Amino acid sequence: MPVKEEDIQPGKCYKTKGPENYKVVSITRGIVTYQTWTSPLRINVGIKQFADAVYKEVACPK
C-alpha cells in the first residue's frame, strides 16, 4: 500500500518497491526533492508520484 501524501515529511526515509530507498530533502508546493541512499544527486518529483513509488517509512542511515 502506498504511503499517503500527507504522511511524507522532509528528513524521513522511505522504502520503494524496487531495490532503492529514498530520503526526502524537502517538500515545496507539492514538489518532493529526494535523494537515493546510493547517490548524492537530488531528484524532484510531484508528491503524488512519490507517494505512489514508496510503500513504507524506514529508518534513515546514520
QUIFEN-V83528 format. One record per residue. N is the residue number from 1. RES is the residue in one small letter. PSI is psi in whole degrees, -180 to 180 (none if undefined). OMEGA is omega in degrees with one decimal (999 if undefined). Layout:
n:res:psi:omega
N:RES:PSI:OMEGA
N:RES:PSI:OMEGA
This chain:
n:res:psi:omega
1:m:129:-179.0
2:p:158:175.7
3:v:142:177.7
4:k:145:-179.3
5:e:-42:-176.8
6:e:-14:179.3
7:d:-11:-179.6
8:i:128:-176.4
9:q:146:175.8
10:p:144:178.8
11:g:-8:179.9
12:k:159:-179.3
13:c:150:-174.5
14:y:144:177.6
15:k:137:175.8
16:t:174:177.3
17:k:-18:178.1
18:g:-159:-176.3
19:p:-12:-174.8
20:e:154:168.8
21:n:147:-176.7
22:y:144:171.6
23:k:124:-179.8
24:v:124:179.5
25:v:-47:179.8
26:s:164:173.5
27:i:120:-178.6
28:t:118:178.1
29:r:46:176.0
30:g:6:177.3
31:i:124:178.4
32:v:127:171.4
33:t:125:-176.5
34:y:166:174.7
35:q:147:170.0
36:t:160:180.0
37:w:-18:-174.5
38:t:1:-176.5
39:s:142:176.8
40:p:-7:-178.9
41:l:143:178.2
42:r:141:-176.9
43:i:138:177.4
44:n:138:179.6
45:v:155:176.4
46:g:149:-175.4
47:i:-34:179.1
48:k:-45:178.9
49:q:-41:177.6
50:f:-47:-179.3
51:a:-36:178.9
52:d:-23:-175.9
53:a:-19:-178.5
54:v:155:-177.8
55:y:-11:174.3
56:k:156:176.3
57:e:141:177.0
58:v:163:177.2
59:a:136:178.4
60:c:151:177.1
61:p:151:-179.1
62:k:none:999
